[in-house]
Amino acid sequence: MNPEVDTVAKAAAGGGDRDDRWAALRTGRGLTGVILVAIVVLAGLLAPWLAPYAPDRQFAGATLADPSAAHPFGTDSVGRDILSRTFYGIRIDLLVIFLAVPMGAMIGALLGLAASRFDRFDTAIQRLFDLVLSFPAIILAIALTMIAGPGVVTIGTVIALAEIPVFGRLTRTSILTVRQLPYVEAARALGAGENWILRRHVLPNCLEPLTVQLALAMSVGVFVEGAMSFLGLGVVPPAPSLGSLIKEGAQSAYHSPFFVAGPLAVVVVLVLGLLLISQALAARSRRR
């Protein structure tokens, strides 16, 4: 490839500014979001060491006990320590959002890339996206649960399927937009091939909106898990998840109002952290 093409296109695209894509995460909202998410992630990873008891251990005579030194978050309806179950419940949510969302994003991005590159596949792929989007996530969850039963795999599948059309259309739109920008036209005029332009300039400049959407989609994934578990479509008892703990806490809120506070606080911190990261990345993208 002619070095002149690379130099001109890089200069037009903003030079090395792409190398500092994560600068938004080092200050302000981005740093706060990273810290909040890191706290929750570490709590989940270190659950075997941080949890005072096994998540399924039952204490005789401690049914729906109020918070105490022995049980800081109290106990549930069968005498299990809520703090311990919250630590282990975090692990389920992290497993779901950090596997299912990137998987859906990757599949959607590949389909969006195919749609932007091959016109004969574009219509078929767009209709496939329309089909998936026509089913709300909860309806899709109910349908999959009837087929495969409740569980972590079902939750992950629902989240991944819901994100495929979102990332697919975002990728397609970003590629079609970037391909019309002046620096891409300059590279094309200097003799650059379409595949080279796509690899060196179009795809790297499409990553910013995708990273913003990825953080946002993870926060949505937390809500999907919570909604499915609340409806009995999620993690199968006695395994804990944040959604199932909130469901149990809501059922016992009259007798033990502190039950739901711990799991709900973790959900708030995790979602807030992911939203702050998404906002920081989006704000930096708008300033460019």
N, C-alpha and C positions, 0 to 999 in steps of 0.2 A: 504494500500500500504506500502511496506517495506520502512522505512525512508532512508535506505542505498541507495536505487535506486535513490531517489530524490536528496540526497547529491552528489552522484557521477555524476549524469547527470548535475546538476547545476554547479558543478565545471568545468566539461568539456565544458559546454556551455558558460562559462565566468562569472559565479557567478551572482552577483547583478548588473552587467553592464547594463542589460536590464532596470533596474529601472531608469536609467539616460538617457532614450531614447531621451528626449527633450533637452539635454544639448546643442545640436547644435543650438538651437533657442535662446540661451542666449548670444552668442558672434558673432561678425563679420557679415557675410552675413545674417545669420539667424535672428539676432536681427534687422538689418536694414529692412529685409523683413517683420517681424512682425509689426514694427512701420509703414511702408508704408501701409500695409493692414489694420491695426487698424485705421489709419487716414481716409481711404476711408469708412470703416465700420461705424465709428462714424459719418462721414458726412452724410451717408445714414440714420442711425438711428435717428439722430437729425435734419433731413430735415425740419420737421414742425417748428422748432425753428430757424434754421439757414437760411432757405430760406426767402428772404425779401418779396416775394409775393406768392400767390397761383400759382401753375404750369400752370393753364389754364386761368389766368387773362390776358386780352388784354388791351393794352394801345393805345388809339386813337392817330394817328399821330406819332407813334414811330415804324413804320415798318422798319426792318433791321437797327435799330439805332446802331451807333458805341458805344463802351464801354464808360461809364460815371459813375459819382458817384451814380446816381439812378439805373443804370443797368451796373454793372461791366463787364459782358460778352456781353453786347449788347442785342438786341431783335431779334426775328425771323421774318419770312415773314408775320405773322399776329399780330405782336406787343406783343408777350409774352416774359417775362424775361427769358433769357437763363440760368442765374445762378440758378434761382429757379427751372427750369426744369431739370437742371443737378443734383441738390441735390435729387430731387424725382426720376430721372432716375437711380441713383445709387441703390436705393432700389429695383428696378425691377431686376437689374443684380445680386445683392446679393441674392435675393430670388431664382433666377434661379440656380446660381452656388452652393449655400450652401444647396439646397434641391435636385436638379437633380443629381449633381455629386455624393454625398454620396449614393443616392438611387441606381444609376447605379453601384457604387462600391460594395455596399452590395449584390445586386442581382448577379453580376458577381463573387464576392468572394464565395458566396454559391454554384453557379454552378461549379466553379473551384474546390471547396472542394469535391463536389459530384463526379466530374470527376476523382479526384485523389484517391478517396476511393472506387468507384464502377466501375470496368473495363467495365461492360456491358453498362454503361451510357456514358463512356468516348467518344466513337466514335460519338454517337448522339449529345452530347454537343459540341464537336469540329466542327461538320458540321454546327450546329446552329450558332456558332461563325463565321465560314466562310461565312455563308449567310449574317449575319449583316455587316461584314467587306467588303463584296463585293459591298456595297452601300456607296459611299462617303456621308459625313454628309449633304452636300447641297442637293444631290439627295434625300436622306431620308427626309430632311425637306420639299422639294417640294411635295413629295408623301403624307406625313402626312398632309400638309396644304390643299391639294386637298380633303382629307377625313374629317379633323376636322376643317379646317379653321385656319387662323393665330391667334396668341395670346400667352400668357405666358405659357399655358399648352402645346401647341405644341412645343415651344422652349425647355421646360423642358423635354418633352418626347424624342425629338431628341437627346439632350445631354445625357440623361440617357441610351438610346439604344446604342449610339456610345461608351459609356464607359463600357458597360457590357462585351463584349468580351475581352477588354484590361485587365480589372481586373480579369476576369475569367482565362485567360491564365497565367497571372502573378501569381495568387494564386496557380494554378495547378503546374506550374513549380517550385515555391518556396517550396511547400510541398514535391514534389518528390525529390528535391535537399536536403532539410534539413533531410528528413527521412534516407538518406544514410550517414549522417555525423557520426563521431566516437562516440560522446557522446550519440546519439540516439541508436547506436548499443550497447553501454555499458549498457544503461538502459534496452534494450531488452534482453541482455544476463543475466541481474540480475533478470529477471522475470517480467518486466513491461509489461502491456497489451497495445495493439495498441491504444485503445481509450484514455488511460491515457497518453501515450506518445504524442499523437496528441494534447490533451488538454493542457498539462503542458509544453511541450518543442517545438513541431513542430509549432503550430499556433503562439505562442508568438514570435518566431524567424522569422516568415514570415511577421510580421507587419511592419518592417522597409521598405522593398521595396514597400509595399502597401501605407504607409504614404507618401513616396516620390512621388509615382504616383498620389496620391490624390491631392497633391499641384499642380503638373504639370497639371492634368486634369482640375482643377479649372481655371487655366490660359487659357487653351484651350476653356473652356466653355464660357469665356468672348468673345473670338474671334468668336465662333459659334453664340452667341447671336447677336454680331455686324454684322456678315455676313447675318444672316437671316433678321434682321431689315433693313439692307441696301438694300436687295432685295425685301422688302415689305412682308416678310413672318413672321415677328416677332410681336412685340407689336402693337396693333391696336391704331391708333391716336384717340383722342388727348393725350392718356397716353404716358408719355415720357419714353424712355430708352436710355442708352448711345449710342447704335447702331443707333436708329432712329434719335437721335440728330446729330450724325456724318453724317448721310445720308442727313438730311435737311441742315446741314452746307455746305456739299460738293456741293449741288445744288445752294446754294447762295454764294459760295466762291468768285465769281467775284465782287459782290456788297458789301458783308460784310465778308471780310477774317477772322475777329476775331470770327465769329460765331462758327466755329468748334474747336477753340483752347481749350476752357474749357473742353468740353466732351472728347476730344482726350487726354488731359493731365491726366484726371482721369483714363482713360483706361490704359495709359502708367504706371501710378503709381501703379494701382492695379495689372496689369500683371507682372510688374517688382518685386513687393513685393512677389507675389506667386512664381515666378521663383527663387528668392533668397532663399526663404524658402525651395523649392525643392532642390536646389543646396547644401544648408547647410546640409540637411538631407542625401543627397546622399554622400557628402564628408565624413560625419561621418560614414556612413555605409561601405564605402570603407576602412576606417582606422581600422575598427574592425577586 
